[in-house]
Amino acid sequence: MRYSYRFDGERSVNLRELDTKPPVEIDREAAEAQIVKLSAELGELQELMYGAGKHSLLVVLQGMDTSGKDGTIRHLASALNIQGVHVQGFKVPTPDELAHDFLWRVHPHVPAKGNISVFNRSHYEDVLVVRVHNLVPEDVWKRRYNQINEFEDLVAENRTQIVKIMLHISKAEQEERLLDREQEVEKSWKLSPGDWKERAFWEKYQDAYADAIGKCSSKNAPWFVVPADKKWYRNLAVSEILVEALRPLKPEWTQALKAIGSKAKAELEEYRRTAS
């Protein structure tokens, strides 16, 4: 079954209608067993992708503060060979970045063939926080939807699988997580008054996210909204999304690896023949 909401440009988006909690029929113990299986398959698919060298994977993670972006990355790190994974965070732009177009700082981090890039926040900040806080005129950020679509079309046409995930939490869950940070020493480094200040803009962010997902969804670059109030369910949904994105390419990668293996064996036989 699908554990997330998929948007590929064929339906409208209203985040207020999408649940942030797991369906009641999903059992946590069974879900965690499924996560183990999906993680193993994801690792196998990554190895095939890396060996074949024909595709790459770009994972875009977005979500409100405390939605679990860092936790999702830790989960993926437990399933993947980190030698083939690059994680890139996008914080407040530097003066040099602001002197260029908003996609200038993004393109260098698109993954090379065989590799995976994970964006912790992304180019979508330029139609989210920029919109909510009026950092540029409305006519500027509205044009960015088409610019993002053109950029992602270019990336997809060059054989990068694009998976965009919004970790969807409730306002009540966010408050609980923010309060937890004040009690847990190991999370104290995350404390920031800014997180509480941003809560005042919750509804504006919900609208901004809905527009970004609705205007920038396509079959080549779908958006997935993941109910993220429960971390175990979030991990289940994200694992399923990535496996389903890569699994259809397995036959092509297997065929490519057979050809690579045949060539390598022929070269080895030639070396042995001439060396003897």
N, C-alpha and C positions, 0 to 999 in steps of 0.2 A: 504494500500500500504506500501511498505518498504521505509523508509526514509533514509536508510544508505546502504553502500556497504558491503555485507557479503562475507567473505572468509573462506572456510572450507577445503582448500587443493586441490580444484578441478580446480583452475584457477590461472594464474600468476598475479602479482601485479605490477602496474605502477602508483604511486601516481600522477604523472604529468598528467595522463589522467582522474583523478577523480576530479569532481568539488568540490570546497570549499564553494560554495554558494547554497542556496535553489533553487529548480526548480522554474521557473517563474510562473508556474500554482498554486503554493502553496500560499494560502492566509493567512496572519499572524493572522488575527482575528479568522478564522476557526481553524487554527493550535493551538492557545492558548486555544480554547474551547476543542479541542481534548486532549490537555495536561492535562486539569482538569479531564477528564474522565479516561485517562490512569493512572494518579496519584492515583485516587481513587481505581482503580482496582489493582494497584501495592500494595497499602496499605493492601487491602483485601488478596491478595496472600501472602504477608509477614506474616500476622497473621495466615493464614492456615499453612504455612510452619513451623512457630514457634511452633504452637500447635501440629502438627503432629510429629515433631522432627525426620523426616526421611531424609531430605536433607538440604543442605546449599547452599549459593550463594556467589561466589567470582567474584567481579567486578574489572577488571584491567583497570586503566585509564592511557593512555599515550598521548603524544602530545608535539609539540614544545612549547617553552616558550610563554606564553599569550594565549595558545589555549583554556583555559577555564576549566581546571581540577578542580580548587577550586569552580568555579561557578556551575559546574556540581554536585559537592558534596553538595553544598547548595541547589540545586534543589531537589536532592534525599532526603535530610534531611526534606524537606517540605512535602514529600509524605510518608515517612517511620516512623515507631516508632523507635526512635534512641536508645531505650534500647536494641534493637536486632541488632544494627549496630556498627561495629568497623571500623574506618578509620585509615589506616596506611600509613604514608609517608616514602619513601625510598630516603634519601639524600646521600651525599658522605659517603662511608663506613668508619666506625671507625677502628682504628688499630686492635681491637679485631675481628671485622667482616672480615677484610682483612686476618687475620690469619687462616680463615676457607675457605671452598669452598663457591662459590658465592651464593648458594641457602640456606646456613645455616641460614642467617638472615631472610629468607622469610617464611620458613615452619611453624614457631610458630604462624604466623598470619593468617594461613588458617582458615576459619570459622568453628566453631563447628556446629553440627547438629541443624537446626532451625534458625541459625544466618546468617548474611550477613557481609562480609568483603569487604571494598573498598580500593584498593591499589592506592595511589596517586604517580605515578611512580611505578616501580616494578623491578622484576628480569630482565626485558628486558633492563634496563639501561646497563647491562653487555654485551649486543650485540649492543648497540646504542652508548652512549657517550664513552664507553670503546673502541669501534671500531673506531669512528671518531677521537679520540684523541690519538690513539695508546698506550693505557695504559697497554695493555698486548700484547704479540705476536699474530699475525694473526692466527696461528695454535691453539692457546688457545681459542680465542673467537669463532672460527668456530666450535669447538667441543661443544660449549655451546648450539647450536640449538638443537641437539639431547638430551642433558641433560635436557633442558627445556621441550622438548616433553615428555620425560620419567617422569619427575616430575609432569607435568600436567595430564598425563595419570593416575598416581597414585592417584592424588587428585580427578579426575573425577570418577575413579572406586570406590571411597569411597563416592559416592553420593553427590559430590559437583558440582553444575552447575557452569561452568566457562564461563564468558562473558568478552571478551577483546575488549576494545574500544580505537581506535586512533582518537583523535579530530583533524581534518584535516583543517588547516587554510592556507590562502595564505600568501606569504611573505609581500605583501602590507598591508594586514590586521594586521599582527604582528607589522609592523612599526607603524601603526596608534595607536594600543593599547599601545605600549611602550611609544609613545609620550603623550598619554592621562595620563599615570601614572605620568608624570612630572607635569601635570596641576592639578591633583586631590589630595588634601591633604590626603584624607582617603586611597589613594592607594600608598602614598609615601614610605611606609614601604617596598613595593615590588621593589623599584628602585634598579637596580644593573648594573654596567658597564658590568658585565659578560653576561647579556642578549644581549647586543649589540655586544659583541665580538663573541658570538655564531652564530650570523647571517652570519658571514663570512663562516661558515661551512654548510649553508643551504642545498646545493645540496648533500653534503656528508650524511647529516642526512636523506634526502629523499631516498637515495639509501639504507641506513642502515635500515630505517623503512620498505621499500619495501621487503628487504630480510628477516627481522624478521617476518613480516606478512606472507610472502609466505612460509617460511620454518617451521613456527610454527603455522600453521592453521590446524585444524582437525574438524570433526563433534562434537567431545567431547569438544573441546576448540576452537571455531571459533573466528576469528577477525572481528570486524566491524569498518569500516572507516566512520566516521560521518562528513559531511560537517559542519564546525563550525564557518564560518565567521559571521553568525547571531546567537546570543545566543538563541533566541526563537526557531529557527529551531533545534539547537543542543539539547535543552531540549525535543523537540518533538521526535527526533530520539532516544535519549537515553531512554526515557520512553517506547517507543514502543519496543526497543530491550529487555529490562528487563521483560516487561509483556509477550512478546512472549517466552522468555526463561523459565518462570515459569508457564505459563498458562496450558501447557500439563500435568503438575503434579497435578493439582487441584483435579481431580477425586480420585487419590490415597490418597491425604491428607484428603479429605472429608471422605473417607471410614475409614481411620485411626482414625479420630476424632470421628466418630460414635462409633467405638469400644472402644475408650478411655472414651467416655461419658457413654456408657452402663456399663462399668466396674465401673466407679465412682458412678453411680446411684445404682448399686447392693451393693456396699460397704456402701453407705449412708443408704440404706434400712436395711442392716444388723445392722448397728450402731443403728438406731432408734429402731429396734426390740429388741436388747439386752439391750438398755438403758431404755426401758419402763418397 
